[in-house]
Amino acid sequence: MTNFSYLKITKTRKIRHLKHFKKNSTYIVFLHGFMSDLEGKKPKAFYSFAKKNNLGFLALEYSGHGKSSGKFTNGNISKWSKDTTILIKKVVKKNNFILIGSSMGAWISLNQFKFFKKQICGVLGIGSAPEFLEYLMWNKFSKKMKKEIKEKGIITLKHGDYEYPITYQLILDGRKNKVLDKKIYQDLKVVMVHGSKDNSVPIIYSKKMLKVFKTNKKKLVIIKNGDHSLSSSKWIKILKRELKLMIS
Protein backbone atom coordinates (compact mmCIF):
# COMPACT_ATOMS: atom_id res chain seq x y z
CA MET A 1 0.00 0.00 0.00
CA THR A 2 1.47 3.33 -1.06
CA ASN A 3 0.81 6.25 1.27
CA PHE A 4 -0.31 9.21 -0.77
CA SER A 5 -0.71 12.69 0.69
CA TYR A 6 -2.68 15.71 -0.46
CA LEU A 7 -1.52 19.31 -0.46
CA LYS A 8 -4.16 22.02 -0.58
CA ILE A 9 -2.98 24.64 -3.08
CA THR A 10 -6.12 26.79 -3.04
CA LYS A 11 -9.53 26.47 -1.35
CA THR A 12 -10.72 24.24 -4.17
CA ARG A 13 -7.51 22.60 -5.41
CA LYS A 14 -5.49 19.81 -3.88
CA ILE A 15 -2.60 17.89 -5.34
CA ARG A 16 -2.05 14.21 -4.62
CA HIS A 17 1.58 13.28 -4.13
CA LEU A 18 3.96 10.67 -2.81
CA LYS A 19 6.81 11.74 -0.58
CA HIS A 20 9.59 10.44 1.59
CA PHE A 21 11.07 13.05 3.91
CA LYS A 22 14.80 12.89 4.48
CA LYS A 23 16.56 15.66 6.32
CA ASN A 24 19.66 17.18 4.65
CA SER A 25 19.61 14.67 1.83
CA THR A 26 19.44 14.70 -1.95
CA TYR A 27 15.89 14.20 -3.22
CA ILE A 28 14.53 12.47 -6.29
CA VAL A 29 11.66 14.34 -7.92
CA PHE A 30 9.66 12.22 -10.37
CA LEU A 31 7.43 14.00 -12.92
CA HIS A 32 5.00 11.84 -14.86
CA GLY A 33 3.75 12.23 -18.42
CA PHE A 34 0.69 13.62 -20.18
CA MET A 35 -2.60 12.19 -18.84
CA SER A 36 -0.62 9.81 -16.62
CA ASP A 37 -0.67 9.41 -12.81
CA LEU A 38 1.23 7.81 -9.92
CA GLU A 39 -0.39 4.38 -10.20
CA GLY A 40 2.25 3.09 -12.62
CA LYS A 41 5.37 1.07 -11.95
CA LYS A 42 7.95 3.85 -12.45
CA PRO A 43 6.97 6.21 -9.59
CA LYS A 44 6.71 3.29 -7.18
CA ALA A 45 10.07 1.89 -8.30
CA PHE A 46 11.79 5.27 -7.80
CA TYR A 47 10.04 5.73 -4.44
CA SER A 48 11.43 2.43 -3.13
CA PHE A 49 14.83 3.22 -4.69
CA ALA A 50 14.92 6.52 -2.75
CA LYS A 51 14.01 4.82 0.56
CA LYS A 52 16.58 2.08 0.02
CA ASN A 53 19.33 4.60 -0.78
CA ASN A 54 18.55 7.08 2.03
CA LEU A 55 17.28 9.75 -0.33
CA GLY A 56 14.28 12.02 -0.13
CA PHE A 57 11.49 11.56 -2.67
CA LEU A 58 8.65 13.49 -4.27
CA ALA A 59 6.25 12.59 -7.07
CA LEU A 60 3.02 14.45 -7.78
CA GLU A 61 -0.07 14.24 -9.94
CA TYR A 62 -0.59 17.58 -11.69
CA SER A 63 -4.06 19.11 -11.39
CA GLY A 64 -6.60 17.24 -13.51
CA HIS A 65 -4.42 14.09 -13.42
CA GLY A 66 -4.93 10.99 -11.27
CA LYS A 67 -6.62 11.84 -7.97
CA SER A 68 -5.57 15.50 -7.90
CA SER A 69 -8.47 17.91 -8.17
CA GLY A 70 -9.30 19.96 -11.25
CA LYS A 71 -10.42 19.17 -14.76
CA PHE A 72 -7.81 17.84 -17.16
CA THR A 73 -9.13 20.07 -19.96
CA ASN A 74 -8.54 23.20 -17.84
CA GLY A 75 -4.88 22.32 -17.41
CA ASN A 76 -1.81 23.27 -19.41
CA ILE A 77 1.99 23.27 -19.24
CA SER A 78 2.08 26.55 -17.26
CA LYS A 79 -0.35 25.26 -14.62
CA TRP A 80 1.25 21.84 -14.31
CA SER A 81 4.71 23.41 -14.06
CA LYS A 82 3.40 25.70 -11.31
CA ASP A 83 1.92 22.73 -9.41
CA THR A 84 5.37 21.14 -9.55
CA THR A 85 7.15 24.30 -8.33
CA ILE A 86 4.76 24.65 -5.36
CA LEU A 87 5.23 21.01 -4.30
CA ILE A 88 9.03 21.16 -4.60
CA LYS A 89 9.11 24.29 -2.40
CA LYS A 90 6.85 22.59 0.15
CA VAL A 91 8.42 19.12 0.28
CA VAL A 92 12.02 19.32 -0.98
CA LYS A 93 12.56 22.79 0.47
CA LYS A 94 16.27 23.77 0.31
CA ASN A 95 17.63 20.29 -0.42
CA ASN A 96 19.35 19.45 -3.70
CA PHE A 97 17.44 17.19 -6.05
CA ILE A 98 17.57 15.10 -9.21
CA LEU A 99 14.70 15.56 -11.65
CA ILE A 100 13.29 12.50 -13.39
CA GLY A 101 10.98 13.55 -16.19
CA SER A 102 8.94 10.96 -18.04
CA SER A 103 7.68 12.12 -21.47
CA MET A 104 5.93 15.49 -20.81
CA GLY A 105 7.57 15.40 -17.36
CA ALA A 106 10.90 16.17 -19.05
CA TRP A 107 9.40 19.41 -20.42
CA ILE A 108 8.08 20.34 -16.98
CA SER A 109 11.54 19.51 -15.56
CA LEU A 110 13.15 22.14 -17.78
CA ASN A 111 10.64 24.71 -16.51
CA GLN A 112 11.90 24.16 -12.94
CA PHE A 113 15.34 25.62 -13.72
CA LYS A 114 13.87 29.13 -13.44
CA PHE A 115 13.26 28.55 -9.73
CA PHE A 116 15.68 25.90 -8.49
CA LYS A 117 18.75 26.22 -10.67
CA LYS A 118 21.21 25.97 -7.76
CA GLN A 119 19.41 22.96 -6.21
CA ILE A 120 19.13 20.77 -9.29
CA CYS A 121 22.05 18.36 -9.44
CA GLY A 122 20.91 15.98 -12.18
CA VAL A 123 18.28 15.34 -14.85
CA LEU A 124 17.11 11.93 -16.02
CA GLY A 125 14.74 11.98 -19.00
CA ILE A 126 12.59 8.98 -19.99
CA GLY A 127 11.15 9.17 -23.52
CA SER A 128 11.45 12.94 -23.22
CA ALA A 129 8.83 15.00 -25.05
CA PRO A 130 9.70 18.71 -24.83
CA GLU A 131 7.39 20.96 -26.88
CA PHE A 132 5.40 17.92 -28.07
CA LEU A 133 2.18 19.94 -28.37
CA GLU A 134 3.54 21.94 -31.28
CA TYR A 135 5.75 19.41 -33.04
CA LEU A 136 3.99 16.11 -32.42
CA MET A 137 0.42 17.39 -32.38
CA TRP A 138 -0.31 20.79 -33.95
CA ASN A 139 2.12 20.44 -36.87
CA LYS A 140 0.62 17.04 -37.70
CA PHE A 141 -3.02 18.17 -37.53
CA SER A 142 -4.88 18.33 -40.84
CA LYS A 143 -6.50 21.63 -41.90
CA LYS A 144 -9.85 20.14 -40.87
CA MET A 145 -8.54 19.31 -37.36
CA LYS A 146 -7.05 22.78 -36.92
CA LYS A 147 -10.36 24.34 -37.96
CA GLU A 148 -12.29 22.12 -35.54
CA ILE A 149 -10.08 22.84 -32.52
CA LYS A 150 -10.19 26.58 -33.19
CA GLU A 151 -13.98 26.58 -33.53
CA LYS A 152 -14.89 24.15 -30.74
CA GLY A 153 -11.90 24.81 -28.49
CA ILE A 154 -11.27 21.06 -28.19
CA ILE A 155 -10.56 17.97 -30.27
CA THR A 156 -10.31 14.29 -29.31
CA LEU A 157 -7.16 12.50 -30.46
CA LYS A 158 -6.93 8.74 -30.63
CA HIS A 159 -3.54 7.17 -30.04
CA GLY A 160 -3.39 3.40 -29.59
CA ASP A 161 -6.01 2.44 -27.00
CA TYR A 162 -6.18 5.95 -25.59
CA GLU A 163 -8.26 9.02 -26.29
CA TYR A 164 -6.82 12.43 -25.48
CA PRO A 165 -8.99 15.55 -25.21
CA ILE A 166 -6.76 18.30 -26.62
CA THR A 167 -7.87 21.88 -26.00
CA TYR A 168 -6.87 24.90 -28.06
CA GLN A 169 -5.82 26.74 -24.89
CA LEU A 170 -3.38 23.86 -24.17
CA ILE A 171 -1.79 24.24 -27.62
CA LEU A 172 -1.51 28.04 -27.23
CA ASP A 173 -0.06 27.71 -23.73
CA GLY A 174 2.54 25.25 -25.04
CA ARG A 175 3.87 28.04 -27.26
CA LYS A 176 4.46 30.19 -24.19
CA ASN A 177 6.59 27.41 -22.72
CA LYS A 178 9.34 27.08 -25.31
CA VAL A 179 12.33 25.32 -23.79
CA LEU A 180 14.36 23.95 -26.69
CA ASP A 181 16.01 27.30 -27.42
CA LYS A 182 17.20 27.57 -23.81
CA LYS A 183 20.82 27.05 -22.80
CA ILE A 184 21.63 25.70 -19.34
CA TYR A 185 25.29 26.24 -18.39
CA GLN A 186 25.49 24.16 -15.29
CA ASP A 187 27.85 21.43 -14.24
CA LEU A 188 25.31 18.68 -13.69
CA LYS A 189 24.75 15.12 -14.86
CA VAL A 190 22.17 14.72 -17.61
CA VAL A 191 21.01 11.34 -18.95
CA MET A 192 18.31 10.82 -21.56
CA VAL A 193 16.91 7.29 -21.86
CA HIS A 194 14.76 6.47 -24.89
CA GLY A 195 13.27 3.27 -26.27
CA SER A 196 14.28 2.34 -29.82
CA LYS A 197 10.65 1.32 -30.51
CA ASP A 198 8.98 4.39 -28.99
CA ASN A 199 5.88 4.91 -31.16
CA SER A 200 4.84 8.13 -29.43
CA VAL A 201 7.96 10.29 -29.30
CA PRO A 202 10.95 10.00 -31.68
CA ILE A 203 14.46 9.73 -30.18
CA ILE A 204 15.34 13.13 -31.70
CA TYR A 205 13.45 14.77 -28.79
CA SER A 206 15.84 13.27 -26.25
CA LYS A 207 18.69 14.58 -28.40
CA LYS A 208 17.06 18.04 -28.48
CA MET A 209 16.83 17.91 -24.65
CA LEU A 210 20.55 17.11 -24.41
CA LYS A 211 21.42 20.11 -26.60
CA VAL A 212 19.87 22.43 -24.00
CA PHE A 213 22.51 21.41 -21.46
CA LYS A 214 26.01 22.77 -21.96
CA THR A 215 27.69 20.24 -19.68
CA ASN A 216 30.08 17.52 -20.73
CA LYS A 217 28.50 15.13 -18.22
CA LYS A 218 25.66 14.12 -20.51
CA LYS A 219 24.69 10.98 -22.39
CA LEU A 220 21.95 9.33 -24.40
CA VAL A 221 20.96 5.75 -23.59
CA ILE A 222 18.88 4.00 -26.25
CA ILE A 223 17.08 0.90 -25.00
CA LYS A 224 16.85 -1.75 -27.70
CA ASN A 225 13.19 -2.64 -28.40
CA GLY A 226 12.12 -0.24 -25.62
CA ASP A 227 8.68 1.37 -25.87
CA HIS A 228 7.59 4.87 -24.80
CA SER A 229 6.84 4.22 -21.14
CA LEU A 230 9.79 1.90 -20.34
CA SER A 231 7.80 0.44 -17.43
CA SER A 232 8.69 -3.25 -17.62
CA SER A 233 10.93 -4.57 -14.84
CA LYS A 234 13.95 -5.09 -17.15
CA TRP A 235 13.72 -1.49 -18.38
CA ILE A 236 13.15 -0.07 -14.90
CA LYS A 237 16.35 -1.90 -13.91
CA ILE A 238 18.24 0.11 -16.55
CA LEU A 239 16.63 3.37 -15.36
CA LYS A 240 17.64 2.61 -11.76
CA ARG A 241 21.16 1.75 -12.87
CA GLU A 242 21.45 5.14 -14.62
CA LEU A 243 20.09 6.88 -11.53
CA LYS A 244 22.61 5.09 -9.32
CA LEU A 245 25.48 6.22 -11.58
CA MET A 246 24.15 9.75 -11.39
CA ILE A 247 24.15 9.72 -7.58
CA SER A 248 27.62 8.20 -7.30
N, C-alpha and C positions, 0 to 999 in steps of 0.2 A: 504493500500500500504506500503510495507516494503522498507525502504531506504537502498539499498546496496551500498557499496563503493568498489573501486578497488585500490589495492596497487601494484605499479610497482616494481617487485623484480629485474628483469633484463630488458634489452632493449626489449626482446621479451616476457617476462613472467609477467602476472599480476594475482593477487589473489583477487577473489571476497569475500567480507566479510560483516558482519553485526556488527555494534558497537554502543555502547552507552557510551559516555565519562562521567566520573564522577570523579572529582578531589578528591584526598585523600580518596578513598573509596575502599572497597573490590570489586573485579571483579568476574564475572562468565565467564568462558571460556568453550564454548561448542564445542566438537570435534565429528563430525559425522562419520558414518561407511563407509565401503568399497563400492565404487560405489554409494554413496549416495550424497546428496547435502543439500542446506539450504531451499528447498521449502517445506519440511515436517512440521508437526505440532510441533514437539519437539523444534527445534531452535526458532520458533516464540513464543512458550509458555514460554520458558526461557528468551527470550528477553523482553517480557512484564512483566514477574516476576521481572526481574532486575530493570526495570524502576519504577515499582510500589513500590519496596523496597529500592529505592535510592542506587542501586548498579551499578557498571560499567558492561559492557557486551562486549564480543567478540565471534563471531562464524565465521569460515572461510570454504571455499571450497578449498580443497587441489588441486594442479595443476592436470589437467586432469579430474577434477570432476566439476559438475554443469557448471557454466559460467566462471570458472577460465580458463586461457589459458593452453595449453599443451595437449599432447595426453595421455589418460589414460594408454595405454600400455607402455609408457616410464616411468611411475611412479613406486615408490616402497616405502616401509616403511621409509627408510632413507630420501628420498626426501620429503615425506609428513610430516615427523617429523620436517624437516628443515623449511618447509613452516610455520608450526605452531610456531616454535621458533622465526622466523623473525617477524611474526605478533604480537606475545605476546610482544616482545621488543618494537615494534612500537606503539602499542595501549595501552597495560596495563602498560607499562613502569615499574616503581618501586613499583607499588601497589601490595598488596597481592591478591591472587585469588584462587578460587575453580575451579577445573577441573571437567567437566562433560564429560565422554567419553562413547559414544554409540558404542557398538560392537568393530570394529577395533579402534575406537577413544580412547578406554580404553588402548590399546597397545601404541598408540601415546602419551597418557597422561603420561604413565610411562617413556617414553623417555624424557619428559620435566624436570624430576628431576635432570638431569645432569646440567641444566642451571639455574633453578629457585628454587632450593631446599628451600631456606629461604623464598621465597614468597608464596609458595603453602601452603594453610591452610586447604584444604579439597579435597577429591576425591570422586566423585559419579560415579559409573559405571552402565551402562544400558546394560544388555545382553553382558557383557564383553567378548572379544575374543582375549586375548593375544596369540601371536604365533600361530594363527589359520592356517597360510599358511602351516606350517609343520604338525601339528597334525590333522587338519580337512580337509586338502586338500592332500598334498603330501603323507602322510602315508596311505591315503585311495585310492590313484590312483592305477589302475591295472598296470601290467608290460607293457601292450600295451600303456597305457596313458603316463607312464613315458618315454617310448621310443619315442613317438610322440612329447612330449614337448621338449625333449632334441634335437631331430632332427630338428623340425620346429621352436623351440624357443617359441611356443605359443600353447595353447589348449583352446577350448571353453567348459566351464562347464555349464550345465543346472541345475538350482535349482529353483523349483516352476515355476513361469512364467518368470523368469529372465535367461539371458545368461551372463556369465562372461568370458571375455577373460583373461586367466591366462598365463602370460609369465614366461619363465624359469628364467629370470633375477630377477623377483619379488620373486620367491621361494628362489633363492640363497641369495638375499638381506635380506629376512626374517630371515635367519640363522645368519646374522650379527647383528640382532637386538633382541637377546635373552634377555628377561626381567624376566622370571619366576624364575631364580636362583638369582635374586637380593634380597638385604635386605635393606629396608628403615626404619631406626631408627629415626622416627620423630614423635613428639607428635601432630598428626593431626587426624581429623575425616575422617573415610573411610567407605563408605556405598556402597555395591554392591546390585543392584536390578536386579532380573532375573525372567522371566516368567516361570511358571511350564510347559507350553506347547510350549517352544521355540524349534522349529524344525531345527534351524540352528546351535545353539551353546549350548552344554549341560551346566547345572548349575555348573558342576565341574570347569569350567573356571573362574567363579566368585569366587569360593572357592580358586582357585590357585592364583588369584589376591590378595585376602585377606591375604594369607600367606606371600606375599612380604612385607607387612607392619607390623612392630613390635610395633604396638601401641595397647593399650587396648581400644581405642575408635573406634572399628570397628564392623560392623554388616552386616549380609546378610539378605536381604528382598526378599522372594519368593512370587511372585504375582500369586495367584491361577488362572489357565486357561490363564495366560498371554502369549502372543506370543513373537517373537524375538524383534520386534521394540517398543512395548509398547507405541504406538502412539494414542490410543483411549483416549477420554477425561477422562474417569474414571481412566485410568492408569497414565495419565499425572498428575492427581490430587495427586496420591500417590507419584510420583516423586517430585512434588513441595512441598509436605508435608515433605519429607525426606530432601529436600534442605533447607527448613525453619528451621528444627531442627538443621541442620548443622551450619546455620548462627547464631542461638540463642546460 
